[in-house]
Amino acid sequence: MLFFSLRFGKKQRTFLAAICCGAAVFLAGWGLTAFNNRTSQKDEAMPVSAQAKADIGDISVNEGRLAFLQDLGYQTEPEPEEIIEVLIPGAFDTAYENYNALQKQQGYDLEKYKGKKVKRYRYKILNYPGKNVSAEATLLIYKGEVIGGDITIGGEVTQVRELALPDGT
């Protein structure tokens, strides 16, 4: 069993609490404005990039998304728990600004997709470190390209790229 602790000052705790609350508000609002679209997982056929296509395949199909997550070190259920189409709003509120700040840290930027409908795929992660830890991966896909995403651990949104791989590296 592995334990660790972190100490944060009052400013850091306040900042982290604001980020977590903003992400929770964003995701709750996002879920309310989204509508369910489970008709097809193969609508888009544009690859992420030439290198990514060679490495993980076509992200617009389930196998490509699974390969993308596996490339990050995550093993997931073979089918997404949720596939919905969401509208990125034309003007960001505070929650969207906070979520987009998280995306920018990962090398993504949702600003380019304001007013666009994108697909959100949510997968249950099977190999996240720690006992009894529920973790889910969310991918935002637009025209076959990953435009954002996050890992949710027990309800807390964290960064996809900055997380340690399951083997501890």
Backbone as CSV, one residue per row, in Angstrom:
resi,resn,N_x,N_y,N_z,CA_x,CA_y,CA_z,C_x,C_y,C_z
1,MET,0.840,-1.164,0.000,0.000,0.000,0.000,0.889,1.231,0.000
2,LEU,0.535,2.223,-0.787,1.335,3.421,-0.955,0.566,4.618,-0.426
3,PHE,1.199,5.385,0.445,0.595,6.592,0.979,1.516,7.768,0.689
4,PHE,0.914,8.918,0.462,1.696,10.134,0.342,0.827,11.300,0.799
5,SER,1.479,12.352,1.174,0.722,13.535,1.585,1.376,14.767,0.980
6,LEU,0.563,15.761,0.777,1.031,17.032,0.246,0.536,18.132,1.165
7,ARG,1.333,19.157,1.333,0.906,20.307,2.116,0.847,21.507,1.199
8,PHE,-0.258,22.179,1.269,-0.438,23.375,0.479,-0.729,24.542,1.408
9,GLY,-0.265,25.711,1.014,-0.595,26.924,1.743,-2.032,27.327,1.461
10,LYS,-2.497,28.335,2.166,-3.877,28.774,2.018,-4.175,29.225,0.580
11,LYS,-3.247,29.941,-0.047,-3.462,30.404,-1.423,-3.562,29.229,-2.388
12,GLN,-2.701,28.218,-2.231,-2.733,27.059,-3.116,-4.024,26.269,-2.923
13,ARG,-4.462,26.097,-1.665,-5.717,25.373,-1.412,-6.892,26.123,-2.019
14,THR,-6.904,27.441,-1.898,-7.987,28.240,-2.457,-7.992,28.124,-3.974
15,PHE,-6.824,28.198,-4.581,-6.719,28.071,-6.038,-7.195,26.695,-6.506
16,LEU,-6.728,25.638,-5.857,-7.140,24.282,-6.235,-8.632,24.079,-6.034
17,ALA,-9.184,24.611,-4.957,-10.625,24.491,-4.715,-11.408,25.227,-5.802
18,ALA,-10.930,26.399,-6.210,-11.606,27.155,-7.265,-11.564,26.399,-8.586
19,ILE,-10.435,25.808,-8.915,-10.312,25.028,-10.150,-11.258,23.834,-10.120
20,CYS,-11.274,23.089,-9.022,-12.146,21.909,-8.899,-13.617,22.305,-8.976
21,CYS,-13.996,23.372,-8.275,-15.391,23.828,-8.311,-15.764,24.294,-9.713
22,GLY,-14.864,25.029,-10.344,-15.134,25.490,-11.706,-15.301,24.340,-12.671
23,ALA,-14.461,23.334,-12.548,-14.564,22.166,-13.422,-15.869,21.424,-13.164
24,ALA,-16.267,21.296,-11.899,-17.516,20.600,-11.573,-18.712,21.361,-12.135
25,VAL,-18.707,22.687,-11.995,-19.801,23.495,-12.536,-19.825,23.388,-14.055
26,PHE,-18.654,23.447,-14.662,-18.559,23.321,-16.116,-19.130,21.997,-16.587
27,LEU,-18.707,20.905,-15.973,-19.174,19.586,-16.395,-20.665,19.414,-16.149
28,ALA,-21.182,19.951,-15.054,-22.619,19.867,-14.797,-23.392,20.654,-15.856
29,GLY,-22.940,21.866,-16.166,-23.594,22.664,-17.197,-23.477,22.039,-18.566
30,TRP,-22.324,21.446,-18.815,-22.094,20.802,-20.090,-23.055,19.634,-20.274
31,GLY,-23.240,18.866,-19.234,-24.160,17.726,-19.307,-25.596,18.164,-19.541
32,LEU,-25.988,19.322,-18.971,-27.346,19.806,-19.154,-27.595,20.308,-20.562
33,THR,-26.559,20.855,-21.213,-26.750,21.404,-22.557,-26.515,20.374,-23.654
34,ALA,-25.979,19.236,-23.281,-25.676,18.209,-24.278,-26.910,17.373,-24.569
35,PHE,-26.945,16.784,-25.743,-27.992,15.821,-26.016,-27.352,14.520,-26.457
36,ASN,-28.065,13.427,-26.210,-27.516,12.093,-26.436,-27.486,11.781,-27.927
37,ASN,-26.333,11.302,-28.400,-26.196,10.934,-29.812,-25.432,9.615,-29.884
38,ARG,-26.128,8.521,-29.745,-25.503,7.197,-29.749,-25.688,6.480,-31.083
39,THR,-26.027,7.197,-32.136,-26.349,6.539,-33.388,-25.126,5.983,-34.104
40,SER,-23.994,6.671,-34.036,-22.832,6.202,-34.774,-21.553,6.692,-34.119
41,GLN,-20.577,5.789,-34.035,-19.266,6.165,-33.525,-18.288,6.404,-34.665
42,LYS,-18.743,6.308,-35.916,-17.832,6.377,-37.049,-18.188,7.518,-37.983
43,ASP,-18.691,8.636,-37.426,-19.112,9.747,-38.265,-17.942,10.473,-38.914
44,GLU,-16.880,10.710,-38.171,-15.764,11.478,-38.679,-14.622,10.554,-39.068
45,ALA,-13.854,10.964,-40.081,-12.771,10.102,-40.545,-11.438,10.822,-40.656
46,MET,-11.320,12.050,-40.159,-10.082,12.807,-40.257,-9.129,12.395,-39.142
47,PRO,-7.903,11.981,-39.459,-6.977,11.544,-38.417,-6.451,12.701,-37.583
48,VAL,-5.942,12.384,-36.382,-5.349,13.392,-35.507,-4.170,14.050,-36.214
49,SER,-3.239,13.266,-36.692,-2.101,13.730,-37.467,-1.520,12.513,-38.175
50,ALA,-0.608,12.733,-39.084,-0.015,11.603,-39.796,0.720,10.679,-38.833
51,GLN,1.476,11.258,-37.884,2.205,10.441,-36.915,1.245,9.693,-36.005
52,ALA,0.224,10.399,-35.525,-0.744,9.752,-34.628,-1.489,8.645,-35.348
53,LYS,-1.824,8.866,-36.634,-2.526,7.832,-37.391,-1.657,6.589,-37.501
54,ALA,-0.373,6.778,-37.721,0.536,5.638,-37.803,0.655,4.942,-36.455
55,ASP,0.652,5.735,-35.360,0.823,5.170,-34.027,-0.443,4.552,-33.466
56,ILE,-1.591,5.258,-33.589,-2.797,4.788,-32.928,-3.969,4.535,-33.857
57,GLY,-3.876,4.926,-35.090,-4.970,4.681,-36.011,-5.950,5.838,-36.055
58,ASP,-7.110,5.562,-36.609,-8.145,6.565,-36.837,-8.909,6.819,-35.544
59,ILE,-8.787,8.013,-34.996,-9.399,8.363,-33.710,-10.917,8.443,-33.801
60,SER,-11.464,8.513,-35.004,-12.913,8.621,-35.145,-13.616,7.279,-34.950
61,VAL,-12.856,6.202,-34.854,-13.443,4.899,-34.563,-12.994,4.450,-33.171
62,ASN,-13.769,3.585,-32.569,-13.512,3.166,-31.189,-12.105,2.601,-31.003
63,GLU,-11.619,1.810,-31.937,-10.290,1.215,-31.810,-9.201,2.282,-31.741
64,GLY,-9.367,3.357,-32.500,-8.400,4.456,-32.464,-8.412,5.184,-31.130
65,ARG,-9.609,5.406,-30.576,-9.702,6.059,-29.267,-9.109,5.173,-28.179
66,LEU,-9.389,3.872,-28.252,-8.806,2.943,-27.277,-7.289,2.935,-27.387
67,ALA,-6.764,2.962,-28.602,-5.314,2.986,-28.803,-4.721,4.290,-28.271
68,PHE,-5.419,5.406,-28.455,-4.966,6.697,-27.935,-4.836,6.632,-26.416
69,LEU,-5.869,6.117,-25.745,-5.839,6.003,-24.285,-4.778,5.006,-23.838
70,GLN,-4.630,3.917,-24.587,-3.606,2.921,-24.251,-2.216,3.534,-24.401
71,ASP,-2.040,4.389,-25.398,-0.762,5.061,-25.597,-0.412,5.945,-24.394
72,LEU,-1.435,6.445,-23.695,-1.228,7.225,-22.477,-1.019,6.322,-21.256
73,GLY,-1.187,5.008,-21.440,-0.967,4.058,-20.359,-2.222,3.553,-19.687
74,TYR,-3.388,3.867,-20.229,-4.637,3.472,-19.598,-5.308,2.318,-20.338
75,GLN,-5.745,1.338,-19.568,-6.571,0.254,-20.093,-8.010,0.608,-19.725
76,THR,-8.907,0.516,-20.687,-10.290,0.913,-20.451,-11.232,-0.219,-20.828
77,GLU,-12.487,-0.031,-20.454,-13.530,-0.927,-20.950,-13.504,-0.818,-22.475
78,PRO,-13.865,-1.890,-23.181,-13.784,-1.851,-24.649,-14.776,-0.908,-25.323
79,GLU,-15.849,-0.568,-24.654,-16.832,0.350,-25.217,-16.987,1.546,-24.286
80,PRO,-17.248,2.730,-24.849,-17.446,3.900,-23.987,-18.698,3.756,-23.133
81,GLU,-18.648,4.312,-21.928,-19.825,4.343,-21.064,-20.836,5.363,-21.565
82,GLU,-20.332,6.383,-22.270,-21.203,7.454,-22.723,-20.642,8.047,-24.005
83,ILE,-21.532,8.296,-24.947,-21.190,9.031,-26.170,-22.284,10.080,-26.331
84,ILE,-21.894,11.342,-26.240,-22.881,12.400,-26.437,-22.291,13.491,-27.308
85,GLU,-23.176,14.216,-27.943,-22.752,15.371,-28.725,-23.014,16.598,-27.867
86,VAL,-22.005,17.439,-27.745,-22.130,18.639,-26.931,-21.809,19.861,-27.773
87,LEU,-22.364,20.973,-27.371,-22.109,22.241,-28.042,-21.151,23.053,-27.194
88,ILE,-19.994,23.375,-27.771,-19.071,24.287,-27.098,-19.705,25.673,-27.242
89,PRO,-19.981,26.375,-26.137,-20.697,27.652,-26.256,-19.874,28.708,-26.991
90,GLY,-20.581,29.643,-27.596,-19.929,30.727,-28.322,-19.191,31.693,-27.415
91,ALA,-19.652,31.812,-26.182,-18.995,32.667,-25.183,-18.780,31.824,-23.926
92,PHE,-17.560,31.818,-23.417,-17.229,31.015,-22.244,-17.594,31.750,-20.963
93,ASP,-18.233,31.039,-20.045,-18.417,31.571,-18.702,-17.189,31.182,-17.877
94,THR,-17.212,31.476,-16.583,-16.054,31.199,-15.733,-15.705,29.720,-15.715
95,ALA,-16.724,28.853,-15.670,-16.467,27.407,-15.634,-15.757,26.952,-16.912
96,TYR,-16.215,27.428,-18.071,-15.562,27.068,-19.321,-14.156,27.638,-19.393
97,GLU,-13.965,28.858,-18.900,-12.624,29.451,-18.889,-11.672,28.593,-18.049
98,ASN,-12.141,28.145,-16.880,-11.312,27.298,-16.018,-11.009,25.963,-16.687
99,TYR,-12.018,25.357,-17.311,-11.804,24.077,-17.972,-10.858,24.252,-19.163
100,ASN,-11.017,25.335,-19.902,-10.135,25.567,-21.040,-8.702,25.839,-20.586
101,ALA,-8.533,26.456,-19.425,-7.183,26.645,-18.878,-6.534,25.292,-18.631
102,LEU,-7.306,24.334,-18.127,-6.810,22.968,-17.942,-6.436,22.353,-19.286
103,GLN,-7.280,22.561,-20.295,-7.001,22.017,-21.624,-5.736,22.630,-22.222
104,LYS,-5.553,23.929,-22.028,-4.369,24.607,-22.562,-3.090,24.047,-21.944
105,GLN,-3.147,23.656,-20.662,-1.986,23.047,-20.012,-1.624,21.723,-20.675
106,GLN,-2.598,21.095,-21.313,-2.378,19.813,-21.981,-2.031,19.986,-23.461
107,GLY,-2.025,21.214,-23.941,-1.711,21.449,-25.341,-2.939,21.558,-26.226
108,TYR,-4.118,21.644,-25.634,-5.363,21.806,-26.389,-5.925,23.196,-26.102
109,ASP,-6.824,23.655,-26.971,-7.468,24.946,-26.753,-8.866,24.882,-27.357
110,LEU,-9.875,24.991,-26.525,-11.262,24.899,-26.983,-11.766,26.197,-27.602
111,GLU,-10.998,27.275,-27.497,-11.419,28.563,-28.065,-11.721,28.439,-29.558
112,LYS,-10.928,27.646,-30.266,-11.109,27.481,-31.711,-12.430,26.797,-32.049
113,TYR,-13.046,26.152,-31.063,-14.238,25.347,-31.318,-15.500,25.971,-30.733
114,LYS,-15.433,27.258,-30.377,-16.615,27.940,-29.863,-17.740,27.861,-30.891
115,GLY,-18.926,27.475,-30.417,-20.086,27.368,-31.300,-20.146,26.078,-32.094
116,LYS,-19.196,25.171,-31.900,-19.144,23.905,-32.645,-19.732,22.767,-31.809
117,LYS,-20.330,21.801,-32.501,-20.779,20.575,-31.844,-19.640,19.570,-31.911
118,VAL,-19.319,18.994,-30.773,-18.254,17.996,-30.701,-18.804,16.757,-30.009
119,LYS,-18.131,15.640,-30.202,-18.537,14.412,-29.519,-17.678,14.217,-28.283
120,ARG,-18.341,13.801,-27.217,-17.657,13.507,-25.963,-17.807,12.020,-25.680
121,TYR,-16.655,11.344,-25.560,-16.612,9.920,-25.267,-16.057,9.735,-23.862
122,ARG,-16.750,8.939,-23.059,-16.307,8.681,-21.686,-16.089,7.183,-21.511
123,TYR,-14.858,6.835,-21.098,-14.461,5.442,-20.897,-14.105,5.200,-19.431
124,LYS,-14.473,4.045,-18.913,-14.068,3.651,-17.565,-12.638,3.116,-17.640
125,ILE,-11.752,3.641,-16.783,-10.361,3.191,-16.730,-10.277,1.996,-15.787
126,LEU,-9.639,0.943,-16.251,-9.542,-0.286,-15.470,-8.256,-0.397,-14.665
127,ASN,-7.207,0.299,-15.070,-5.898,0.115,-14.428,-5.377,1.365,-13.728
128,TYR,-6.265,2.231,-13.247,-5.780,3.407,-12.541,-5.208,2.970,-11.197
129,PRO,-4.031,3.491,-10.814,-3.397,3.033,-9.573,-4.245,3.333,-8.342
130,GLY,-4.212,2.433,-7.409,-4.936,2.612,-6.153,-6.128,1.685,-6.080
131,LYS,-6.376,1.174,-4.882,-7.519,0.295,-4.691,-8.792,1.122,-4.568
132,ASN,-9.854,0.592,-5.109,-11.173,1.209,-5.019,-11.190,2.652,-5.509
133,VAL,-10.406,2.938,-6.547,-10.393,4.264,-7.143,-11.164,4.191,-8.447
134,SER,-12.237,4.968,-8.546,-12.965,5.017,-9.808,-12.354,6.117,-10.661
135,ALA,-12.051,5.781,-11.895,-11.439,6.744,-12.806,-12.065,6.601,-14.182
136,GLU,-12.268,7.732,-14.829,-12.836,7.745,-16.172,-12.031,8.684,-17.058
137,ALA,-11.906,8.293,-18.310,-11.248,9.134,-19.308,-12.316,9.734,-20.207
138,THR,-12.218,11.030,-20.440,-13.129,11.723,-21.340,-12.321,12.274,-22.499
139,LEU,-12.783,12.022,-23.710,-12.146,12.556,-24.910,-13.150,13.422,-25.646
140,LEU,-12.716,14.596,-26.071,-13.520,15.475,-26.915,-12.989,15.351,-28.332
141,ILE,-13.863,14.992,-29.267,-13.458,14.722,-30.649,-14.238,15.649,-31.582
142,TYR,-13.501,16.293,-32.498,-14.121,17.119,-33.530,-13.511,16.742,-34.870
143,LYS,-14.339,16.293,-35.780,-13.908,15.871,-37.125,-12.708,14.928,-37.056
144,GLY,-12.804,13.927,-36.182,-11.772,12.909,-36.097,-10.493,13.341,-35.418
145,GLU,-10.526,14.464,-34.701,-9.341,14.981,-34.027,-9.634,15.142,-32.535
146,VAL,-8.695,14.717,-31.697,-8.826,14.951,-30.267,-8.581,16.435,-30.023
147,ILE,-9.580,17.119,-29.449,-9.438,18.554,-29.187,-9.359,18.848,-27.693
148,GLY,-9.528,17.818,-26.860,-9.461,18.003,-25.417,-9.829,16.727,-24.702
149,GLY,-9.716,16.772,-23.409,-10.081,15.617,-22.609,-9.560,15.751,-21.200
150,ASP,-9.953,14.809,-20.374,-9.509,14.825,-18.984,-9.661,13.436,-18.396
151,ILE,-9.060,13.263,-17.243,-9.234,12.066,-16.434,-9.981,12.504,-15.187
152,THR,-11.069,11.833,-14.881,-11.843,12.131,-13.688,-11.608,11.009,-12.689
153,ILE,-11.137,11.381,-11.509,-10.844,10.403,-10.465,-11.779,10.695,-9.303
154,GLY,-12.732,9.819,-9.095,-13.674,10.007,-8.003,-14.348,11.358,-8.023
155,GLY,-14.583,11.903,-9.235,-15.271,13.169,-9.373,-14.361,14.373,-9.549
156,GLU,-13.033,14.207,-9.405,-12.108,15.335,-9.530,-11.463,15.303,-10.911
157,VAL,-11.570,16.397,-11.670,-11.000,16.471,-13.009,-9.510,16.744,-12.903
158,THR,-8.710,15.941,-13.619,-7.269,16.130,-13.646,-6.808,16.108,-15.091
159,GLN,-5.549,16.338,-15.315,-5.017,16.427,-16.665,-4.716,15.059,-17.239
160,VAL,-5.004,14.893,-18.525,-4.723,13.626,-19.199,-3.230,13.428,-19.364
161,ARG,-2.529,14.383,-19.924,-1.120,14.199,-20.274,-0.186,14.259,-19.075
162,GLU,-0.582,14.951,-18.027,0.326,15.150,-16.911,0.246,14.042,-15.850
163,LEU,-0.714,13.152,-15.990,-0.831,12.070,-15.009,0.275,11.057,-15.200
164,ALA,0.729,10.465,-14.110,1.716,9.403,-14.200,1.073,8.188,-14.835
165,LEU,1.854,7.444,-15.579,1.337,6.222,-16.177,1.055,5.213,-15.081
166,PRO,0.174,4.251,-15.340,-0.202,3.291,-14.307,0.955,2.515,-13.700
167,ASP,2.063,2.375,-14.433,3.201,1.633,-13.874,4.055,2.513,-12.952
168,GLY,3.618,3.761,-12.724,4.293,4.653,-11.794,5.336,5.547,-12.427
169,THR,5.528,5.474,-13.741,6.529,6.315,-14.387,5.978,7.686,-14.660
